[in-house]
């Protein structure tokens, strides 16, 4: 327990005062007096320093693909992003995967800074609209190095919120990025805090954010251009999309219960062997092949669509429909722990080739 700071007893001081004593210019020293059970009080001398936690992580992938993950939008995120992007370009990146998954948002100006790397100066990045219809526009500010003209796939999920949605929405509206993943959280309000005489405060919504195209984010979120709901699959889909792959290879490692799609690790996944037949995870399979997969609760069916092809797989029924033609199923579509599986023999209808190498199942298909 800290009982003194620089000799001052803090046992009865409010938390705010204690924090004020702890803070100070970088490089200055302070002395903490510590008390522990069974020991005499002792002093520890510390040197203050600026603490910065990186919010941007980048790496280069195969095929000249850069990858940048932003954890949150902080004070220095814009500068971190600009440096990381330049570093990746220096390593040969000609396209970018921008990962905004699980990003809760943060400082709006950082969202403006990041968007300005890809949107021409003077273009609207975001707007706020109040209850009277008053609009305030925030414009791309431009960078000394100009804007980057490269294909972008932005990864989003249900936890991408606020500033993350504003960046994704702006890039989507201008056609600068393809959104891949799930519908976003939908947090897009401007709030003000009004102090009260009692010492409390009132927090009220005074405006809502809109994308450059006038879309409201709050309560609705953003819809991805390519829906991918399988956990961990978005990165592989983005990599395939950006690199224009004409073939897809899905490898199920039965010894480790791991999956890779076009060489990108997806995470845990398994095939089911039952009564001499092999069953493949339906959603993971078809989303890896570029299909949009949706659950139709009223029909208890899974729908997979990739224009012009469409397939319906009914749980518990002995048939399925592919491109309008009904086929009798050799076995029902399985539902195990909330996940649908289809028998591998059905894949010949989709021109997919299946190979077995020991406990490994390899599925290949021309996209």
C-alpha positions in Angstrom: 0.0 0.0 0.0 1.3 3.5 -0.9 1.0 5.7 2.2 3.1 8.7 1.3 4.2 10.5 -1.8 7.3 12.6 -1.4 6.7 12.5 2.4 3.1 13.6 2.2 0.6 11.4 3.9 -2.1 10.5 1.3 -4.2 8.1 3.4 -7.1 10.6 3.7 -6.7 12.3 0.3 -9.2 11.8 -2.5 -8.0 9.7 -5.5 -7.8 12.7 -7.8 -5.4 14.5 -5.5 -3.2 11.3 -5.2 -3.0 11.0 -9.0 -2.1 14.7 -9.2 0.9 14.1 -6.8 2.0 11.1 -8.9 2.1 13.0 -12.1 4.8 15.4 -13.1 7.3 16.3 -15.8 9.1 13.5 -17.5 12.5 12.9 -16.0 11.6 14.2 -12.5 11.8 11.9 -9.5 9.3 11.0 -6.7 9.5 9.0 -3.6 6.8 6.5 -2.6 6.5 5.2 0.9 5.2 1.6 0.9 3.6 -0.3 3.7 3.3 -4.1 3.7 2.1 -6.5 6.4 4.9 -7.8 8.6 7.5 -5.4 7.3 8.6 -1.9 8.2 7.6 0.9 5.9 10.2 1.5 3.1 10.8 4.0 0.4 11.0 3.5 -3.4 12.4 6.2 -5.7 10.9 6.4 -9.2 11.6 8.5 -12.2 8.7 9.8 -14.1 8.5 9.1 -17.9 6.0 9.4 -20.7 4.1 6.2 -21.1 2.9 5.4 -24.6 1.2 2.2 -25.7 1.4 1.5 -29.4 -2.0 1.4 -31.0 -0.9 0.4 -34.5 0.7 -2.9 -35.5 1.9 -3.6 -39.1 3.5 -6.4 -41.0 4.1 -7.4 -44.6 2.4 -10.5 -46.0 3.2 -12.5 -49.1 2.2 -11.0 -52.5 3.0 -7.4 -51.6 0.1 -7.3 -49.2 0.5 -5.0 -46.2 -1.4 -5.6 -43.0 -2.2 -3.0 -40.3 -4.1 -3.5 -37.2 -5.4 -0.5 -35.1 -6.4 -1.4 -31.6 -7.9 1.9 -30.6 -7.9 5.6 -31.9 -5.6 7.5 -29.5 -3.8 10.8 -29.5 -0.9 9.5 -31.6 -2.6 6.8 -33.7 -2.6 9.0 -36.8 1.2 9.5 -36.7 1.7 5.8 -35.9 -0.4 4.8 -38.8 1.3 7.1 -41.3 4.8 5.7 -40.3 3.6 2.1 -40.4 2.1 2.5 -43.8 5.2 4.2 -45.2 7.4 1.4 -43.7 5.2 -1.3 -45.3 5.3 0.5 -48.7 9.1 0.6 -48.3 9.0 -3.2 -47.9 7.0 -3.6 -51.2 3.4 -3.4 -50.1 1.1 -2.4 -53.0 -2.2 -3.3 -51.3 -3.4 -3.1 -47.7 -5.5 -5.1 -45.3 -6.7 -2.6 -42.6 -7.9 -4.5 -39.6 -10.5 -2.6 -37.5 -11.9 -5.6 -35.8 -12.6 -5.3 -32.0 -11.7 -1.6 -32.3 -14.0 0.4 -29.9 -13.2 3.8 -31.4 -11.6 6.7 -29.6 -10.5 10.1 -30.7 -12.3 11.3 -33.8 -9.4 13.5 -35.0 -7.3 10.3 -35.3 -10.0 8.8 -37.5 -9.8 12.0 -39.7 -6.0 11.7 -39.8 -6.1 8.1 -40.9 -8.8 8.6 -43.5 -6.7 11.5 -45.0 -4.1 9.0 -46.1 -6.5 7.7 -48.7 -9.1 10.5 -49.3 -8.2 13.6 -51.3 -7.7 16.9 -49.4 -10.9 18.9 -49.0 -13.2 15.9 -49.4 -15.7 15.3 -46.6 -14.6 12.4 -44.3 -17.5 12.7 -41.8 -20.3 15.0 -40.6 -22.2 15.7 -37.5 -25.9 16.5 -37.7 -27.8 18.0 -34.7 -31.5 17.7 -33.9 -32.3 20.9 -35.9 -30.6 19.6 -39.0 -27.5 21.7 -38.5 -24.5 20.0 -40.2 -20.8 20.4 -39.5 -18.4 18.7 -42.0 -14.9 17.4 -41.3 -12.6 17.4 -44.4 -9.6 15.3 -45.3 -6.6 17.4 -44.4 -4.0 15.8 -46.8 -0.5 14.6 -46.0 2.9 15.8 -47.1 3.4 12.6 -49.0 0.0 12.8 -50.7 -2.7 10.2 -50.6 -2.1 6.5 -51.1 -3.7 4.9 -54.1 -3.7 1.2 -53.3 -6.4 -1.5 -53.1 -7.7 -1.8 -49.5 -9.7 -4.5 -47.7 -11.0 -3.3 -44.3 -11.8 -5.9 -41.8 -14.8 -5.1 -39.5 -16.8 -7.0 -36.9 -19.6 -6.5 -34.4 -17.2 -4.8 -32.0 -15.9 -2.2 -34.5 -17.4 1.0 -33.2 -17.4 4.8 -33.3 -14.2 6.2 -34.9 -13.5 2.8 -36.4 -16.9 2.9 -38.1 -16.2 6.4 -39.3 -13.0 5.4 -41.0 -14.6 2.3 -42.5 -17.7 4.2 -43.7 -15.6 7.0 -45.3 -13.4 4.5 -47.2 -16.5 2.5 -48.2 -18.4 5.6 -49.4 -15.6 6.7 -51.6 -15.0 3.3 -53.0 -11.5 3.3 -51.4 -12.0 0.1 -49.5 -14.0 -3.1 -49.6 -15.4 -4.0 -46.1 -15.1 -7.6 -45.2 -16.6 -9.2 -42.1 -19.7 -8.5 -40.0 -22.1 -5.7 -39.5 -20.5 -3.2 -37.2 -21.6 -2.1 -33.7 -23.4 1.1 -34.6 -22.1 3.8 -32.2 -22.3 7.2 -33.8 -23.3 9.9 -31.3 -21.8 13.2 -30.2 -22.3 13.8 -26.5 -21.9 16.7 -24.2 -21.4 16.8 -20.4 -23.2 19.4 -18.5 -22.0 20.0 -14.9 -24.7 20.2 -12.2 -24.7 22.3 -9.1 -24.9 19.2 -6.9 -21.5 18.1 -8.2 -22.8 15.6 -10.6 -23.1 15.9 -14.4 -25.6 15.3 -17.1 -24.4 13.5 -20.3 -26.7 14.1 -23.3 -26.6 13.4 -27.0 -26.3 16.6 -29.1 -25.7 15.3 -32.6 -25.1 12.1 -34.7 -22.3 11.2 -37.0 -22.8 10.5 -40.6 -20.6 9.1 -43.3 -19.7 11.2 -46.4 -22.6 9.7 -48.2 -25.0 10.8 -45.5 -25.4 7.4 -43.8 -26.3 7.3 -40.1 -24.1 4.9 -38.2 -25.8 5.0 -34.7 -28.0 2.1 -34.1 -27.5 0.5 -37.5 -23.8 0.2 -38.1 -22.2 -0.6 -41.4 -23.0 -3.5 -43.7 -19.9 -5.2 -45.1 -19.4 -5.6 -48.8 -18.4 -9.2 -48.3 -20.0 -10.9 -45.3 -17.8 -13.3 -43.4 -19.2 -14.6 -40.1 -16.8 -17.5 -39.5 -14.4 -16.5 -36.6 -10.9 -15.9 -37.9 -11.7 -16.2 -41.6 -11.9 -12.5 -42.6 -8.1 -12.2 -43.0 -7.9 -15.1 -45.3 -10.8 -13.9 -47.4 -9.3 -10.4 -47.6 -5.9 -11.8 -48.7 -7.6 -13.9 -51.4 -9.7 -11.0 -52.5 -6.8 -8.5 -52.8 -4.5 -10.9 -54.5 -7.1 -11.9 -57.1 -6.6 -15.6 -56.5 -8.3 -17.8 -59.1 -8.1 -20.9 -56.9 -9.0 -21.6 -53.3 -7.3 -24.3 -51.2 -8.7 -25.2 -47.8 -6.7 -27.5 -45.6 -8.2 -29.2 -42.6 -5.4 -30.6 -40.4 -7.1 -33.4 -38.6 -4.2 -34.0 -36.2 -4.3 -30.4 -34.9 -7.9 -29.5 -35.7 -6.6 -26.4 -37.5 -7.6 -24.9 -40.8 -5.7 -22.8 -43.4 -7.3 -21.1 -46.4 -4.9 -20.2 -49.2 -2.0 -20.5 -46.8 -3.5 -18.2 -44.2 -4.3 -19.7 -40.8 -7.9 -19.5 -39.9 -7.8 -21.1 -36.4 -9.5 -24.1 -35.0 -11.7 -26.1 -37.3 -12.4 -29.8 -37.8 -14.1 -32.2 -40.1 -16.5 -34.8 -38.7 -16.1 -38.5 -39.6 -19.3 -40.4 -39.0 -20.2 -43.9 -40.1 -17.5 -43.9 -42.8 -18.5 -40.5 -44.2 -16.7 -37.2 -43.9 -18.6 -33.9 -43.1 -17.2 -30.4 -43.7 -18.2 -27.2 -41.8 -20.7 -25.6 -44.1 -20.2 -21.9 -43.3 -16.4 -22.0 -43.2 -16.3 -24.0 -46.5 -18.6 -21.7 -48.5 -17.4 -18.4 -47.1 -13.9 -19.5 -48.0 -15.1 -20.0 -51.5 -16.6 -16.5 -51.8 -20.2 -17.3 -51.0 -22.5 -15.3 -48.7 -23.9 -17.7 -46.1 -27.1 -17.0 -44.1 -29.2 -18.9 -41.7 -32.9 -18.9 -42.5 -34.6 -19.7 -39.2 -38.1 -20.0 -40.6 -37.1 -22.7 -43.0 -34.4 -24.2 -40.7 -32.1 -24.0 -43.7 -28.6 -22.6 -44.6 -28.5 -20.5 -47.7 -25.2 -20.0 -49.7 -25.2 -17.5 -52.5 -22.5 -16.5 -55.0 -24.1 -15.0 -58.1 -25.4 -16.7 -60.1 -25.2 -19.9 -58.0 -27.5 -20.5 -55.0 -27.8 -23.4 -52.6 -30.2 -24.3 -49.8 -29.4 -26.9 -47.2 -32.2 -28.0 -45.0 -31.4 -29.3 -41.5 -33.2 -32.5 -40.7 -34.6 -33.0 -44.3 -33.3 -35.5 -46.8 -32.9 -33.1 -49.7 -31.1 -29.9 -50.7 -31.5 -27.4 -53.6 -28.7 -26.2 -55.8 -29.4 -23.7 -58.5 -33.1 -24.4 -58.4 -32.7 -28.2 -58.7 -33.7 -30.5 -55.9 -31.4 -33.4 -54.9 -32.1 -36.2 -52.5 -29.5 -36.2 -49.8 -27.5 -39.3 -49.0 -27.5 -38.1 -45.4 -29.1 -35.2 -43.5 -27.1 -32.0 -43.1 -25.6 -32.4 -39.6 -26.0 -29.8 -36.8 -23.3 -30.2 -34.2 -22.9 -27.6 -31.4 -24.8 -25.1 -33.4 -22.7 -25.5 -36.5 -23.9 -27.1 -39.8 -21.9 -29.7 -41.6 -22.4 -31.2 -45.1 -21.1 -34.4 -46.5 -18.0 -34.1 -48.7 -19.6 -36.0 -51.6 -21.9 -33.0 -52.2 -18.9 -30.8 -53.2 -18.8 -32.3 -56.7 -21.9 -30.2 -57.4 -19.7 -27.1 -56.8 -16.8 -28.3 -58.9 -14.6 -28.8 -55.8 -12.0 -31.5 -55.5 -11.5 -33.3 -52.2 -8.3 -35.2 -51.3 -7.4 -37.1 -48.1 -3.8 -37.3 -46.9 -3.8 -39.3 -43.7 -5.9 -37.2 -41.2 -5.7 -34.1 -43.5 -8.5 -33.1 -45.8 -7.7 -30.8 -48.7 -10.4 -29.0 -50.7 -9.6 -27.2 -53.9 -11.8 -25.2 -56.2 -11.4 -22.7 -59.0 -13.0 -19.4 -58.0 
